[in-house]
Amino acid sequence: MSTFQLGDLTVNRMGYGAMQLAGPHVFGPPKDREAALAVLREAVASGINHIDTSDFYGPHVTNQLIREALHPYADDLTIVTKVGAFRDAEGGWLPAQSPQQLEAAVHDNLRNLGLDVLDVVNMRLMFDVMGPAEGDIEAHVSALAGLQQRGLIRHIGISNATAAQVRQARSIAPIVCVQNQYNLAHRHDDALIDELAQDGIAYVPFFPLGGFSPLQSSQLAEVAAELDATPMQVALAWLLQRAPNILLIPGTSSVAHLRQNIAAATLVLPPDALRKLDSIKG
């Protein structure tokens, strides 16, 4: 697998997102705990060294699974987490963005992952839970920068952010990654991806396969048939070829599906296939 830098950390561009290891709607325990542990172990055994998680997945579920499956962690394993939200008793997603709440969330992640320092913490903005929305983020990023200075965080990222918020975050502290929704049919961040690539900053698309509404396209299905691949493998390969700073974190609770995702890292899309895929509109 090709690699990219998250600050001073070198990670393979094909990573793994742990969100789907929790129960339905990312709430509660997994239906099959042993299967969830097996997926995590297979991911690392297959060469994945970048795992994305958060203590508000479950809540606490995915971090505890990661610790059970993988601790003590390999020296080259990078675990990226998120703060900025919490789950209510019904599973709702609510903002938790005050400095005190962010510090508490960092300590929750440290405890449940069994770490002394978090590799990367993404500030998940919640001005609008459904997508990026403008708002001043100085207090949010400054709080994480303070925790970084105290040695609890190694690197800072930002998630669900507008381009203006990314610029503001970078004016406050070094930012190593931006995690926003982006895929074949959702390309609002095209200009931002290219800007970050020029500065060596990673862009990590969440919902790379469409998330709760899986990608469906006649062009995608046609290219997949031509290349003897699955549509989802083609969609992941397109992202890897879109820009060198894109890191992938597709999630799954299935070892078989995990292996399919990893195989997409070696799938090369020829120019004709790229032209067809680039014609897809969201």
C-alpha positions as CSV (number, residue, x, y, z in Angstrom):
1,M,0.0,0.0,0.0
2,S,1.1,3.6,-0.7
3,T,1.7,5.8,2.3
4,F,1.1,9.4,3.5
5,Q,2.0,11.5,6.5
6,L,-0.2,12.4,9.4
7,G,2.1,14.9,10.9
8,D,5.2,12.8,11.8
9,L,3.3,9.6,11.5
10,T,3.5,7.5,8.4
11,V,0.3,5.6,7.6
12,N,-0.9,3.4,4.7
13,R,-3.4,5.2,2.6
14,M,-5.9,2.3,3.1
15,G,-7.1,2.4,6.7
16,Y,-10.0,1.1,8.6
17,G,-13.0,2.9,10.2
18,A,-14.3,1.3,13.4
19,M,-17.8,3.0,13.5
20,Q,-19.7,-0.1,12.1
21,L,-18.4,-2.3,14.9
22,A,-20.9,-0.8,17.3
23,G,-24.6,-1.8,17.3
24,P,-27.3,-0.5,15.0
25,H,-27.1,3.2,14.4
26,V,-23.7,3.2,16.0
27,F,-25.3,2.6,19.4
28,G,-24.9,-0.2,21.8
29,P,-22.8,-3.3,21.6
30,P,-22.2,-5.3,18.4
31,K,-24.4,-8.2,17.5
32,D,-21.4,-10.5,17.4
33,R,-18.5,-9.3,19.6
34,E,-16.1,-12.1,18.5
35,A,-16.7,-11.2,14.8
36,A,-15.9,-7.5,15.6
37,L,-12.7,-8.5,17.3
38,A,-11.8,-10.7,14.4
39,V,-12.2,-7.8,11.9
40,L,-9.9,-5.6,13.9
41,R,-7.2,-8.3,14.2
42,E,-7.5,-9.1,10.5
43,A,-7.2,-5.4,9.5
44,V,-3.9,-5.1,11.4
45,A,-2.6,-8.5,10.1
46,S,-3.4,-7.3,6.6
47,G,-1.1,-4.3,6.9
48,I,-3.6,-1.6,7.9
49,N,-1.9,0.8,10.4
50,H,-4.5,3.6,10.5
51,I,-7.7,3.0,12.5
52,D,-10.3,5.7,12.9
53,T,-12.6,5.6,15.9
54,S,-14.3,7.7,18.6
55,D,-15.4,7.2,22.2
56,F,-18.9,8.4,21.1
57,Y,-19.3,5.4,18.9
58,G,-21.4,3.1,21.1
59,P,-20.6,5.1,23.2
60,H,-17.3,3.6,24.4
61,V,-18.0,0.4,22.4
62,T,-15.5,0.7,19.5
63,N,-12.6,2.0,21.7
64,Q,-13.1,-0.9,24.1
65,L,-13.2,-3.4,21.2
66,I,-10.0,-1.9,19.8
67,R,-8.2,-2.2,23.1
68,E,-9.4,-5.8,23.6
69,A,-8.4,-6.9,20.1
70,L,-5.1,-5.0,19.6
71,H,-3.6,-3.8,22.9
72,P,-0.6,-3.7,23.4
73,Y,-0.5,-1.9,20.1
74,A,2.0,-2.3,17.4
75,D,4.6,0.5,17.2
76,D,3.5,1.6,13.7
77,L,-0.3,1.6,14.5
78,T,-1.9,5.0,14.4
79,I,-5.3,5.4,16.1
80,V,-7.2,8.5,15.2
81,T,-10.2,9.5,17.3
82,K,-12.8,12.3,17.4
83,V,-14.3,14.5,20.1
84,G,-17.0,17.1,20.1
85,A,-20.2,15.0,20.5
86,F,-22.0,12.8,22.9
87,R,-24.9,10.3,22.7
88,D,-28.1,10.7,24.7
89,A,-30.0,7.7,26.2
90,E,-32.0,7.3,22.9
91,G,-28.8,7.3,20.8
92,G,-29.1,10.9,19.6
93,W,-26.0,12.9,18.5
94,L,-25.6,16.1,20.6
95,P,-22.8,18.7,20.7
96,A,-20.2,18.5,23.5
97,Q,-17.9,21.3,22.5
98,S,-17.0,23.3,25.6
99,P,-13.3,23.2,26.7
100,Q,-14.4,21.1,29.8
101,Q,-16.3,18.6,27.6
102,L,-13.5,18.3,25.1
103,E,-11.0,17.6,27.9
104,A,-13.3,15.0,29.4
105,A,-13.7,13.4,26.0
106,V,-9.9,13.2,25.5
107,H,-9.6,11.4,28.9
108,D,-12.4,9.0,28.0
109,N,-10.6,8.1,24.8
110,L,-7.3,7.6,26.6
111,R,-8.9,5.4,29.2
112,N,-11.0,3.2,26.9
113,L,-8.1,2.8,24.4
114,G,-5.6,2.2,27.1
115,L,-3.2,5.0,26.0
116,D,-1.2,7.7,27.6
117,V,-1.2,9.9,24.5
118,L,-3.7,10.1,21.6
119,D,-2.0,10.0,18.2
120,V,-4.5,12.3,16.4
121,V,-7.7,13.9,17.7
122,N,-10.2,15.3,15.3
123,M,-12.4,18.2,16.4
124,R,-15.8,17.1,15.1
125,L,-17.7,20.3,14.6
126,M,-21.4,20.2,15.4
127,F,-22.9,23.6,14.2
128,D,-25.0,21.3,12.0
129,V,-25.0,17.6,12.7
130,M,-25.9,16.8,9.1
131,G,-23.0,18.6,7.5
132,P,-20.5,21.5,7.7
133,A,-21.9,24.9,8.8
134,E,-20.1,28.2,9.4
135,G,-19.2,29.2,13.0
136,D,-16.3,30.4,15.0
137,I,-14.1,27.6,16.1
138,E,-11.3,29.4,18.0
139,A,-12.3,28.1,21.4
140,H,-12.6,24.5,20.1
141,V,-9.2,24.3,18.5
142,S,-7.5,26.3,21.2
143,A,-8.8,23.8,23.8
144,L,-7.3,20.9,21.9
145,A,-4.1,22.9,21.4
146,G,-3.9,23.3,25.2
147,L,-4.3,19.5,25.6
148,Q,-1.6,19.0,23.0
149,Q,0.8,21.3,25.0
150,R,0.0,19.2,28.1
151,G,1.2,16.0,26.2
152,L,-2.2,14.3,26.0
153,I,-2.6,14.8,22.2
154,R,0.1,14.3,19.6
155,H,-1.6,15.9,16.6
156,I,-4.9,17.7,15.9
157,G,-7.3,17.3,13.0
158,I,-10.7,18.8,12.2
159,S,-13.9,17.2,11.0
160,N,-17.2,18.3,9.4
161,A,-15.6,21.6,8.6
162,T,-16.0,24.3,6.0
163,A,-13.0,25.6,4.0
164,A,-13.1,28.8,6.1
165,Q,-13.0,26.8,9.3
166,V,-10.1,24.7,8.1
167,R,-8.2,28.0,7.4
168,Q,-9.1,29.3,10.9
169,A,-8.0,26.1,12.5
170,R,-4.7,26.2,10.7
171,S,-4.2,29.8,12.0
172,I,-4.5,28.5,15.6
173,A,-2.6,25.2,15.6
174,P,-0.9,22.8,13.1
175,I,-3.6,20.7,11.5
176,V,-2.6,17.3,10.2
177,C,-5.9,16.1,8.6
178,V,-9.4,17.1,7.6
179,Q,-12.1,14.6,7.8
180,N,-15.2,15.5,5.8
181,Q,-17.8,13.7,3.7
182,Y,-16.6,13.0,0.2
183,N,-17.1,10.3,-2.4
184,L,-17.8,9.8,-6.1
185,A,-21.2,11.4,-5.8
186,H,-20.5,14.1,-3.1
187,R,-17.6,16.3,-4.3
188,H,-18.1,19.6,-2.6
189,D,-14.6,19.6,-1.2
190,D,-12.7,19.3,-4.5
191,A,-11.0,22.6,-4.2
192,L,-10.2,22.0,-0.5
193,I,-8.6,18.6,-1.2
194,D,-6.3,20.2,-3.8
195,E,-5.3,23.0,-1.5
196,L,-4.5,20.6,1.3
197,A,-2.5,18.4,-1.0
198,Q,-0.3,21.3,-1.9
199,D,0.5,21.8,1.8
200,G,1.0,18.1,2.6
201,I,-2.1,17.8,4.8
202,A,-4.2,14.6,4.7
203,Y,-7.8,14.6,3.6
204,V,-9.8,11.7,5.1
205,P,-13.3,11.2,3.5
206,F,-15.9,9.7,5.7
207,F,-18.8,7.9,4.0
208,P,-16.4,7.0,1.1
209,L,-19.0,4.5,-0.1
210,G,-22.0,6.7,0.6
211,G,-22.5,5.9,4.2
212,F,-26.1,5.2,5.2
213,S,-27.1,5.7,1.5
214,P,-24.7,3.4,-0.5
215,L,-23.5,4.7,-3.8
216,Q,-25.5,3.6,-6.8
217,S,-24.7,4.5,-10.4
218,S,-24.9,2.9,-13.8
219,Q,-21.5,4.3,-14.7
220,L,-20.0,2.8,-11.5
221,A,-21.6,-0.6,-12.1
222,E,-20.4,-0.5,-15.8
223,V,-16.8,0.2,-14.8
224,A,-16.8,-2.4,-12.1
225,A,-18.0,-5.1,-14.6
226,E,-15.3,-4.1,-17.0
227,L,-12.6,-4.4,-14.4
228,D,-14.0,-7.6,-12.8
229,A,-14.3,-5.7,-9.5
230,T,-17.1,-4.7,-7.2
231,P,-18.7,-1.2,-7.4
232,M,-17.4,-0.4,-3.9
233,Q,-13.9,-1.4,-4.8
234,V,-14.0,0.9,-7.8
235,A,-15.3,3.7,-5.7
236,L,-12.5,3.3,-3.2
237,A,-9.9,3.1,-6.0
238,W,-11.2,6.3,-7.5
239,L,-10.7,8.1,-4.2
240,L,-7.1,6.8,-4.0
241,Q,-6.4,8.1,-7.5
242,R,-8.2,11.4,-7.0
243,A,-5.4,12.9,-4.9
244,P,-2.3,11.6,-3.2
245,N,-3.3,13.1,0.2
246,I,-6.5,11.1,0.4
247,L,-6.5,8.5,3.2
248,L,-9.3,5.9,3.3
249,I,-11.1,4.6,6.3
250,P,-13.9,2.4,5.0
251,G,-15.7,0.6,7.7
252,T,-17.2,-2.9,7.9
253,S,-18.0,-5.6,10.4
254,S,-17.2,-8.4,8.0
255,V,-13.8,-10.0,7.5
256,A,-14.7,-10.9,3.9
257,H,-15.8,-7.3,3.1
258,L,-12.6,-6.0,4.8
259,R,-10.5,-8.0,2.4
260,Q,-12.5,-6.7,-0.6
261,N,-11.8,-3.1,0.6
262,I,-8.1,-3.8,1.1
263,A,-7.9,-5.3,-2.5
264,A,-9.1,-1.9,-3.8
265,A,-5.8,-0.4,-2.9
266,T,-4.2,-2.3,-5.8
267,L,-6.9,-1.6,-8.3
268,V,-5.7,0.8,-11.0
269,L,-8.4,2.6,-12.9
270,P,-7.5,3.2,-16.6
271,P,-8.2,6.7,-18.2
272,D,-11.4,5.5,-19.9
273,A,-12.8,4.3,-16.5
274,L,-11.8,7.6,-14.8
275,R,-13.7,9.6,-17.5
276,K,-16.8,7.5,-16.9
277,L,-16.6,7.9,-13.1
278,D,-15.8,11.6,-13.3
279,S,-19.2,12.1,-15.1
280,I,-21.1,10.9,-12.0
281,K,-23.0,13.7,-10.4
282,G,-24.3,13.9,-6.9
